[in-house]
């Protein structure tokens, strides 16, 4: 069984696209060729900003949904840190409270 990944692509205009796949390189190439997500069509400059192994498809979908609910500034924060902490039991991104 293949591992699933969450990936984030930054497009021209600094827009962020988030998706899931079992093969990030293949999926990125599909986006560049204009196949796949409608959001990506007509955009010329792509940059893979983040990829993270998640596990199975169910977990990847839950993380994708949780990540998409964040504000742009929060998304960029987790991308810069290089890892999105996700709790599969709650289906939420884990934000440690400051004590």
N, C-alpha and C positions, 0 to 999 in steps of 0.2 A: 504494500500500500504506500503510495507516494505521500510525502509531506506536502502540506499546503503552506503557502506564503502569503503574507500581506505585503503589498508593495504600494509605494507612493511615487507618482511622477509629477514633476513640476513642468508646466507648459509655458509657452510664450504668454506674456501678461501675468506671469507668476501665479497662475491658477494651479491648484493641486487636484490631482485625480488619484483616487484610491481604489484598489481592486485586489482580488485574490486569484491565485493560480498555483499550479504545481510546477510550473517552469517559467520563472521570471524573465529569463533571456528571450524565450520564444514569444511570450506575451508582449514584451516591450517591442520586439521587432514587428509584431502584428500591429501594434499601435502606430509605429512609425510608418508602416506601409498604408495606413488609412483603413485597415480592417479592424473590426471589433467595435468598441464603444463609440457611440455617436458623438459624445462629448469631445473625443480626440480628433475627429475628422476636421480637416481644414487647418489644423494647428501644425506648425512647422518645427518648432524647437522644443525638444523634449529632453528632460534630464531625470534619470532615476535618482530620487532623493533618499529612498529608504526601502529596504526589504527585510523581512523578518520571518523566520520559520515559525509556524503556529501549531502544527499538528494535523488534525483531520479537518475536513471541509466544514463541519459544523462549528468548530472553534474559530476557524478562519472567518466564517460569515459573521459570527458574533463580534469578533474583534473589528471587522470591517464596519459593521453597523455602529459600534461604540465610538470608533475613531471618527466616523463621518459626523457624529453628533457634536464633536468638539468645535470650538471656535478656531479660526485660522491661527491665532497666536498660540493656542494650546497645541495644535497640530505641529507647528514649527518647533515648539519647545521639545516635544517628544522626538521629533526627527533629529534635532541637534544632539540630543542625548544618545541617540543611536539604538534605543530600545523602548518599546511601548509596553509597560507593565500591565498585564491583563489577567483578571481573575475569572477563569472559566465558570466558576460556580455562580457568581453574581452577574456575569456577562458585562462587567464594567471595567474600565481602565482604573487601575489602582493609583490613587493619589494619597500619599502618606500625609497625615495631618501633622502640623508643626506643633510640638509641645512646648 
